[in-house]
Amino acid sequence: MTVSRISFFALLAALLLLLVLQKKKIIIVSLLALTFLLLIISPSLLQRFKSTVSEVNVLVDARTGGAIGEVKEVPAAYFKNKVVQTMATATGATLTATSSGYCHTN
């Protein structure tokens, strides 16, 4: 969530809390109606707020818990003739995962 959207939600929450404590029911309803009206009038703004909360598939490093990147689904043909990952094994050999299987090299 970007700073401007967080600020918007924080301002709205603070105003609602203030108005609830002051028991200003008509102003609360008016504020909420005005907010929703402005979001409906501006479709691009509404789209930005919708994208603020969205489901994203993230690849996480199991050792550190840190995010590595976003996972995207692609067809199997995308990996044809490409090296996917190279890693060292316990014996010192290199194991390379490719579209055709694993290759051992020393």
C-alpha positions in Angstrom: 0.0 0.0 0.0 1.4 3.4 -0.9 1.8 6.2 1.5 -0.9 8.3 0.0 -3.5 5.5 0.3 -2.4 4.8 3.9 -2.8 8.5 4.7 -6.3 8.5 3.1 -7.4 5.6 5.2 -5.8 7.0 8.3 -7.6 10.3 7.8 -10.9 8.7 7.2 -10.5 6.5 10.3 -9.5 9.4 12.5 -12.4 11.5 11.3 -14.9 8.7 11.9 -13.5 8.1 15.4 -13.7 11.8 16.2 -17.3 12.0 14.9 -18.3 8.8 16.8 -16.9 10.3 20.0 -18.7 13.6 19.3 -21.9 11.6 18.5 -22.4 13.3 15.1 -24.4 10.6 13.3 -25.6 12.8 10.4 -22.0 14.0 9.7 -20.7 10.4 9.9 -23.3 9.2 7.3 -22.5 12.3 5.1 -18.8 11.7 5.3 -19.2 8.0 4.3 -21.6 8.9 1.5 -19.3 11.6 0.2 -16.3 9.2 0.3 -18.1 6.5 -1.7 -19.5 9.1 -4.1 -16.0 10.4 -4.9 -14.7 6.9 -5.3 -17.6 6.1 -7.7 -17.2 9.3 -9.7 -13.5 8.6 -10.3 -13.1 5.1 -11.7 -9.3 5.3 -11.9 -9.1 6.2 -8.1 -11.5 3.3 -7.3 -9.3 1.0 -9.4 -6.2 2.1 -7.5 -7.9 1.4 -4.2 -9.0 -2.0 -5.4 -5.4 -2.9 -6.4 -4.2 -1.9 -2.9 -5.7 -5.1 -1.5 -5.0 -8.0 -4.0 -3.9 -11.5 -3.8 -0.3 -12.0 -5.0 1.7 -15.3 -5.1 5.1 -14.7 -3.6 8.0 -17.1 -3.5 9.6 -17.1 0.0 13.1 -18.2 1.1 12.5 -21.0 3.6 15.7 -20.2 5.5 15.3 -16.5 5.9 11.6 -16.0 5.5 12.3 -13.1 3.0 10.4 -12.7 -0.2 12.3 -13.7 -3.3 9.9 -12.7 -6.0 6.4 -13.0 -7.5 5.3 -16.3 -8.9 3.8 -16.3 -12.4 2.3 -19.3 -14.2 3.6 -19.8 -17.7 3.1 -22.6 -20.2 5.7 -25.5 -20.2 6.9 -24.4 -23.7 8.4 -21.3 -22.1 11.1 -23.4 -20.4 12.1 -25.2 -23.6 15.9 -25.0 -24.0 16.3 -22.9 -20.9 18.4 -23.5 -17.8 16.1 -23.1 -14.8 18.4 -23.5 -11.8 22.0 -24.5 -11.1 23.1 -25.6 -7.6 26.0 -27.5 -6.0 25.3 -30.9 -4.5 26.9 -32.3 -1.3 29.4 -34.2 -3.3 30.6 -31.1 -5.1 29.0 -31.9 -8.4 26.8 -29.3 -10.1 23.1 -30.2 -10.6 21.3 -28.2 -13.3 17.5 -28.4 -13.7 16.5 -27.9 -17.3 13.3 -28.5 -19.3 14.5 -32.0 -20.3 15.4 -33.1 -16.8 18.5 -32.9 -14.5 22.1 -32.9 -15.7 25.1 -33.8 -13.5 28.4 -32.0 -14.2 31.6 -32.1 -12.2 
